[in-house]
Amino acid sequence: MLLIVGTPFNHIYDLSKDLKYPTKTKLRGKMTKFGIEYFDKYILRGGFPNGSMILIVGEPGTGKTILSATYLYNGAKKFGEKGMYISLAETKWEFYKGMKQLGMDFEELENNGLFKFIDLVTVSKDAVEKEIELLMSEISSFHPKRIVIDSISVFTQLLGAEKTRIFLHTILGRFIKANDATALLIAEKPIGSKTIGYGVEEFVVDGVIILKYKSFGEVTRRVMEIPKMRRRKIERAEYEYVITKNGIEFLTIPELKISEKDYTSEKITTGIERLDEMLDGGIYKGSSVLIVGMTGTGKTTFSLHFAIANALQGRKVAYITFEEPIDQIIRSAKNYGMPIEEVLGRNLKIFAWVPESKTPVHTYIKIKEIIEEFKPEALIIDSLTALREHLDEKELTKMLRYLQLLTKEKRITTYFTFTEEAKFDVVPFTGASTMVDVIILLKYEIENEKIEKRLAIIKARGSNHSRKIHKYEITNRGVEIYE
């Protein structure tokens, strides 16, 4: 029998079988992995120290519950560790339903004996101390390696600051350390408030993770700050994350790993025979192409030639459009006599969404998911203009840099279109133009009351490309280029 000396609680907790303190040697170096590769590898540098209590604090909607649930779910699915979710915020049914929509089936974990949900939503202030005694009994019998309390803010409202401190430090803290377990404590941060919780939680925990919103032009970013984490060195002030259909995802900075054997002199077609000749045989596999021109110069038509020709040759092609609906892309291809129906849904897939109110990170992660799931050899982004209208150019340039690293690593030939008045003696959108391998400028002029279209290849790395300005037309067969 263990007597908690000095506690104002009326109950005595029989925890003697669980409270055998580990030695410092036992705890030293042992880590509990979160289960998100980027978070474990680049943020925590290994994981949470065993025996830790971590405070997760944030405003409503920042993803505290999703982050904590992911920690439990990954623990069970990836490492076979038992988890317990103690909820004072939502019922078991609400939690299970919400998490299943994000691909986390906690009912399955419960049936396999790896998860237990404790519902304390309706507990009253008068009954909370008795519920804590029952709660500790459940913890002692189930022996979870991972515990989440959602939220400790409600505990504080029911118990008061002093009793909450005793519960966290003396009762729950002893169990956590005695069993090499780890607990995440969720705390609500009122919108606009600069304080964390009720001023006691952060002083009894081993780490603090703050989730918050940051306004960024027309969009709102979610960022994570880690001001405190014992035995871990956190290198950056903040990390941006997004909430997708897969849960919490961080911006993973690609590492360009291309060995000598990965380099190739293979070129692939632009889908326009004359343009291939002007590019000394086509585009090097894995290169990136920027097509710049005013509205009506045919940037989408050039992209459709590239997409459909390569799909017909057996390559997987992903076409991402931010400006036109999918049916309009299909209709345009048919109007130019391109056999899009032969490849659509097989080698060619078209994706469309409006990038407004999305951060560069969210857009990048969505494109990355398409690449990982579909595994294309060619990719079209039509157009960068839609992104630039809503995003800061510096952030857009950074997103493009990460995307370029990703496509080069996977040897994906990429087309970017960009709407701007093209001048053959001016380099457009320097953020993108310095990174791409090929730049094609399109423009039109009015001569003798007739619109004349002009094309010039400004840049083509490693190719003996044409240095001339060429005339071209958009006909019912698509793009036709002349001398």
N, C-alpha and C positions, 0 to 999 in steps of 0.2 A: 504494500500500500504506500502510495506516495502522497504526502501532504504538501500542498502548495502553500508555503509559509507567507503570511502577509496578504494573501489574496482576499478581496472582499466578496468573492463568490461564496455561495452557501453550500456548494457541493465539493466533495473530495473525489478526485479522479484516480481510478485504479489503473495506472499506466506502467506499473513496475516491470511488466514483461517486455515492454517496448522501449523503455528509457535506459538502455545500456549504451553509454556514450562511446562513440568510436574514438580512437586515438587520432591525433593530428596526422600521423603517418597514413592512417587508413583513408582519410579524406583528401590528403594532398594529391593534387593532379587528376583526381577523378572528375569526369565531366558528364553532364546530361545533355545530349544533343537535342536541339529543337526539332530537327527533321527537315528543315528547309536548308538546302545546301549553301546558298549564299549567306544566309544568316549565321549558320554554324562556322563556315570557313572564313568569311571576310569581316563579319561584325563581332561575333563572340570569340573567334579564334579557337574553336574547339567545343564550345557549349557553355551551359551554366555550371558553375561549381556545384558538386553534390552537396546536399545539406543546406541549400540556399532558399530564401524566400525572396521573390521578386515582385515588386509593385508595378502593375500595368495601369497607367493613368492616362485619361484623355477625355475629350469632350464627346458628347453623344454623336454616334455615326463615324467615329474614327477607326472602328474595327477591333475594339478591345476584346469582345466576345469571340470574334472570328479568330483572332490571333491566339487566344488562349485555348480555344477548342482545337485548333490545328496542332498545338503543342501536345495535347492529350491524344489526338487521333494518330499523329505520327509516332508517338511513343508506343502505342499499341500495335499499329500496323507494321512499322519498320523495325522496332526493337523488342516487341513482345512484352512491354512494360504496362502494368496495370495503371489505370487512371481513374480519378474521382472528380466529379464536377459538383460543387456545392452551390446551389443557386438560391439567391434571395431576390432575383430579378425577373425570371421567367419560368414557366412550368416545364416539366419534362417533355410534354407533347410539343410545345412551342419550340424548345431547343432542338429536339430531334428533327422536326420538320424543317426548320431553318437551315440546319447544318447539312441535311441530306440534299438540299438544293445546291449546296456547294461541293457535293461529291463525298461528304463524310457521313457514313452510315453508323451512327452510334448504337442503334438497336442491335446491329450485328455484333458489335464489340461486346455489348452487354450479354447477349446470348452465349458468347464464347468465354465469358467470365473475365474479360479484360477491362470492363468499364462499369462504373456505378454512378447513377445520378441521384443526388440528395436534394429533394425539393423542400426548401424552407421559405417559399414565397409567402405563405400565409401565417408565419410564426408571429406571435404578438410579443410586445415588450415584456409582458409579465412572464411569458413562457420561454424566453430566449435562453436563460441560463440552464434550464432543464434540457432544452434542445441541444445545447453545446455538449452537455454530458453524454447524450445519446449519440451526437455526432462523433465525439472522440471514440466512443465504443465502436461505431461503424468503421472508422478509420483503422482502429487497432485490429479489428477482425479481418478487414479486407486487405490491409497492407498495400496501399497504392504507392507506386514510386513517383507518381505525378499527381498533384492536387491543384485544383483551381477553385477559388472562392469568388463568386460574382454576386454581389459586390461587397467589398469590405466597408464601403461607405455606408451601406445599410446596417451592417453590424455595428458600426460606430454610432449610428442614430439610435439603435436599440439598446446598446450597452453603455454608451458614453465613452469618452476618450480614455479614462484610466483603465476601465475593465477591458477595453479593446487592446490596449497596450499589453496588459497581463495575458490576455488570450493569445495574442500573436507571439509575444516574447517567451512567456513561461510555459504555456500549454502546447500550442501548435508548433512553436519553434523547437521545443525539446523533441517532439516526435519526429520532425523533419530531420534534424541532425542525427538522432539515434538510428534512423533507418536509411540514411543516405538518400532520402527522398528530396523532391524539389516542389515548391509551391508557388503558384502565380496568384497574386491578390489583385483583383480588379478594383480600381477606384474611379469614381466619376469626378470629372473636373467641370464645374459649371462654366458655360460659355462666357468668356471674358475674364474669368477668375485667374489670378496669378498664383494662387496657393494650391497645394496638392491635398485633396481630401480634407481631413479635420486637423491636420498638423501633427499627427502622431504616427501615422502609418510609415512615412518615409524614414523615421528614425529607428525602426526596429527591423528593417529589411536589409538584405544584402545587395540589392540592386534596384534601380528605378528606371523604367522605360516609359517615356512620355510620347503619346501619339497625338498629333495635332494637325489642324488645317493651316495652310498658308495660301493666301490669295496671290495669284500670279497672272496678271492681266485679266483675261476673261475666264480663266480657269482656276480651280482650287486644287492645290496639291496636298497630298497626305504625306507627312514626314514623321520620322521617328528620331527622337533624341534619347541618348542614354547618359544622363549626368552622373550616374553612380553604378558601379558594378565591381564588387570586391573580387580581387584576384584576376581581373581581366583588364586589359588595356584597350580602350575604345579609341580608334584612331581618328574618326571623323566626327564633326559636330552633329551631323544629321544624315539620315538615309531616307530616300524617297521610296514609297511603296504604293501599290494600287490594290484594289479589291476587284477580283475578276471572278468568273464562274469557277475558277480553281481555288478561290480563297485569296490569301495574302500572297502577293508576289513582289519581289524587289527588283530593281534595275540591276541586272547582271551585266557587268562590263565585259564584252567579249575579249578573249585573248587570241590574237592572230598566231596560229600555230601551223605554219606551212613549211614543210620540209622541201628539200631540193627535188625529191621525186614527185611532189605535188605540182610543180610548175609545168606548164604545158604550152606548146605553140599552137594548139588546136584553136581554130576560129569557127564561130558559128554564124549563121546567116542573119542579116537584118530583116529578111523577108522581101527585100527589094534588090533585085539583081544589080541594077546600076549603082546603088549605094554600096553594095558589097565591093564592087570594083573600085569605087572611090576610096574605100577604106582598106585597100590592098588585100582584099580577100575576105572581109567580114570583121567580126568583133572577137577579140581573144576571149576564150571561155573564162568566166569569173570576173570580167571587166564590168565597170559601171559606166553608163551612158546618160548624159544630160541633154535633153532636147528642149531648146528654149525658143519661144516664139509668141507673137501676138495671137489673140483670139482669132480663129478662122484660118490659121496657117497649116492645120492638119497634124498637130502633135499626137492626138489620139489615133489618127489614121496610121501614122508611122508606127505607133506602138502596137496596133492591131496586126499590121503586117508581121512584125517581129514575133508576136505571141502565137499567131495561128501557124505561120511557117515552121516555127520550131516545134510546136505541138504535133504538126503533121509528120515531122521527122522523128517522132517518138519521144521527145523530151517533155517532161512535166513543166507546165507553165502556170504561174499564179498571177492573175491580173487584179490589182487592187485599185479601185476607183473611189475618189473622194468627192467627185463633182457630178457624176452622171449615174443614174440608176442602171442596174444590170440589163434590163430589157432594152434600154437605149443603146448600150454598147453592142448588144447582139444585133439589133436592127441596123446599126451603122455598118457592121461587118458584112451583113447580108446585102446591103445597098451597094457595097463595093465589090460584090461577087466573091467574097472570101468564104470558103467552106467551113464556117465556124461550127456548124452542127455536127461535122464529122469528128470533132475533137472535144466539144463542150461537155463537161461532166466527167471526161476521162482524163486526157492529158492536159486539158485546159480547164481551170476553175477560176471563176470571177467572184471577187469579194467586194462589197460596197458598204461604206458607212460614212456618216457625217462626223468630221473630227472636232466639231465645236464642243466646248466644255470638257475636252479631254486633254490631259497633259502630254508632253512629249514622251514621258515614260510609259503612260498607258498605251499610246499609239505604237511605240516601239515593241512593247510586250505583246500586243495583239498581232503585229506583223511577225514577230518571232514565233508565236504559237502556230501561225499559218505555215511558216517554214518548217517547223519541227514536225507538224502533223502531216502535211502534204508532201514535203521534201521535193520542192521544185528545183529544176536546173536553170530556169529563167524566171525573172520576176519583173513586173511592171508596177510602178507607183505613179498614178495619174490623178492628181498632180500635187507637186510640192506647194503650189500657190494656195491651195485650200488650207494647208497647214500653216503657211506663213501668215495668213490673214488673221489667225487667232493665237499665234504663239510668238514669243520673243525670238528674234533671229539667232541670238546666241544659244538659246536652248534648242532650237530647231537644228542648228549646225551640229551641236553635240549629239543629238539623236541620230542625225544622218551619219556621223562618224561611227557610232556604235553599230548602226545598221550596215555600213560599209564593211566594218571588220567582220561582222557575222557572215555577210554574203561572200566575202573573199575567202574566209576560212572554209566555207562549204562549196566554193567554186560555183556560185550562182551568178549568172550574167544578169545584170539589172538595168532596166530603163527607168529614168526619172523624167517626168515632163514638168515644165515650168512656164507659166504665162508671164511674159514681159516683152516690152518692145525691144526687139533684137537690133543691135548695131554691130556691124562686123568688126569694128575697131574698139569695142568695149566689152570687157568680160562681165557677164551678168552674175548676180547672186554669188559673190566671191566665197561665201561659206561653203557652198556646194561645189562650185566650179574648181576649187583647188584640190578637192578630194577625188573627183571622178576621173576616169581614164579617157573618155571621149566626150567632146562637146560639139553638138550640131546646132547651128543657129538657123532659124527660119524667119523670114520676113516677107512683107509684100509692099509693092510700090505701085503707084498709079502712073502709067505711061500711055499717052494718047487716049485718055479716057478708058483705059483698060487696066485691070488689076493684074500685075505680074508678080509671081511668087519667086523668091530667091532663097538659095540654100548654101551654107558654107560650113565646112568642117574646120572648126577652130583648133581642135586638139584631138590627137589620137595617139596615145602612148605606144611606142614600139612599132608603129606602122608608117609606111611611106604613103601617107594619105594625100588626096587631092588638095591643092592649095587654091583652087579656082572657086569663083562664085557661080553656082549653077542655077538655071531656071528649072522649075518643076510645076506640076499641076496636080490637082486632086480631081480625078476623073471617075467614071463609074467602075473603073478597075482599080481604084485606089490611087497611090502615089506613082506618078511617072516623072522621071528626072531626065533633063536634056543637058546638052553641053552648055 
